[in-house]
Amino acid sequence: MPAFNPGTEILEWDGKHWNVNNQRFFQARFEKYLNAPEETTEEDLQYQQLLRDVLKKLAPENYTPKSLIDAWKVLPQASNYIVDSHLCDALADAVYSVWMAKRAQDRLIQANEELEHQRSVHEWNARMAVEQQPLNSASGKQSGKNQQQGVQQDSQARDLRLAPHLQRLAEVNVLIKGNTLKREVSEVQARIEFQALIVQFFMQRRFQHVVMATRFYRHLFSDGDTSLKVGKDTQELFAKGTGMPPTVGVLDSLANEAMRDVHEGVDAFRFLLSKNELESATKRLAESFIVGEYMPEIRTLPRDMKRQSLDFTQKSNRLISALDVRDFTLAESLVKEMETMAKDFDSSQPRAAIETARTVSLMHLAKAKNAAVSGDRVTLENELREATAMWPRNPALAEVSKLIFSQADVQQQAVADLERLLSQHNYRQIFDDKLRFIAATAIYPERREQLKKVLEDMQVVEGTIARSTEIAKRGDYFGAWEGVERMSKQFPDDTKLNELRANLTTEAAEFVRSIRTAQQLEQKDQLGSSLAWYLKAQKLYPPSEFAQEGIQRLVQKIIPST
């Protein structure tokens, strides 16, 4: 028999197991019931009263042959109600079929009695035919030949007289046996059909009809044989489910126990609902519903009470769906709502799933950020894929993706700016914005090498500027100018270097004029005049490297070495 375990919410039947709360069919049927109005109309009350009247008339303490007929007459009335689904008609038909079978049996008994009388008559006639003496057998002496012929004639005459009686006697015996067999078959057939109807009521969970049918059965078949004439599979099903052989009494007992269980379940639902323990209340109602869907305790529950369970059930189903599709944002919102609705709601499992998914997703997103910064596209794609699979609608995922994509746009813009500045030889601007360009060229090896060369050169320029500035602070404007002037020849477009150069030129104007005049005269091959100006510059600033180098060049030109 089907067995429901309320602890695990598992339905066991025929070696298979189902979690009733996860079955789409059960959810749809249960929600339909929760939305249905309570069956407390005048018609519903009248229907239940009719069923109670039938059970009362068939109760052992109230039974009489007349009460059996009275109970049977109520069945068609009960069948007129929609909620009955004409089951009472089926029961009434089954009772009528038994009566017709019994009436047929009575007719067969009367026929057999008449046949028994005919058999007795024919048996007596047969005996008389055998014992009857022919007239010629009483004559006196006959010759041997004539005597033999007489005996044969007597035997033939006896056989002729006996044959019709024996033939009719055989026919009567066949008819008696045939009627006896018909009577037995008729009774067995009626019994099996009635038992099948009881089993059908039980499988449909129409327990009130089961009890009515079992009481009709006991009164109709008063021989005490209540064993079910069912197939082997059905017998094993009952034996495994109940541990007892299948009988009408077992079905009656199971039906009464199911009705008691439903009654207690509904009482528990009402109490738990009053205590705002909505999760437990909904479970108890679901358990009672699956056992006794058609019981009056279930059908008469007010819709307002059921709607509370419906709201909780719908949110539970949405929570399960959200967890299945990994929509943990929605799941977290539903968990908070359900905690507010039902103080007995156990949120530990969904919260654990949500927190685990959030932690793992954030770990993957952190790795994706690092991969984006370092330019590791493969790792970036893998980590984003893992984060998406773990939590597809994670708000942080959208933010990180937007950040990464915006970084990609910024990166492309930075690379374009770098190319433009390189073409303009604006190394100073590149150096000032070096952090942006370093990040932008992380995944471009060629650009990274170009940037590295520019930054190294600018480091040298910065070093020269720093040294010249320090030298100028000591009052050595001539030495400071020389350092800046030498570097400006390599980087003539550096604004900062040119600015410092201009300032130092003003401070060392006479020395600068001497060096530049010497250089101009040297270019015109006026060696003597050029040498004179280099000597003047050396006099103004003896450590001058420009003056020393110029003098050495001119000396080599004037006095070539042999």
Buried (B, 14 or more C-beta within 10 A) or exposed (E): BBEBEBEEBBBBEEEEEBEBBEBEEBBEBBBEBBEEEBBEEEEBEEBBEBBEBBBEBBEEEEBEEEBBEBBBEBBEBBBBBEBBBBBBBBBBBBBEBBBEBBEBBEEBEEBBEEBEEBBEBBBEBBEEBEEEEEEEEEEEEEEEEEEEEBEEEBEEBBEEBBEEBBEBBEBBEEBBEBBEEBBEEBBEBBBEBBBBBBBBBBEBBBBBBBBBBBBBBBBBBEEEEBBBBBEEEBBEBBBEBBEEEBBBBBBBBBBBEBBEBBBEBBEBBBEBBEEEBBBBBBBBBBBBBBBBBBBBBBBBBEEEBBEBBBBBBEBBBBBBEBBEEBBBBBBBBBBEBBBEBBEBBEBEEBBEBBEEBBEBBBBBBBBBBEBBEEBBEEBBEBBBEBBBEBBBBBEBBEEBBEBBEEBEEEBEEBBEBBEEBBEEEBBBBBBEBBEBBBBBBBBBEEBBEBBEEBBEBBEEBBEBBEBBBEBBEEEBBBBBBBBBBEBBEEBEEBEBBBEBBEBBBEBBEEBBBBBBBBBEBBEEEBBEBBBBBBBBBBEBBEEBEBBBEBBEBBBEEEEEEE
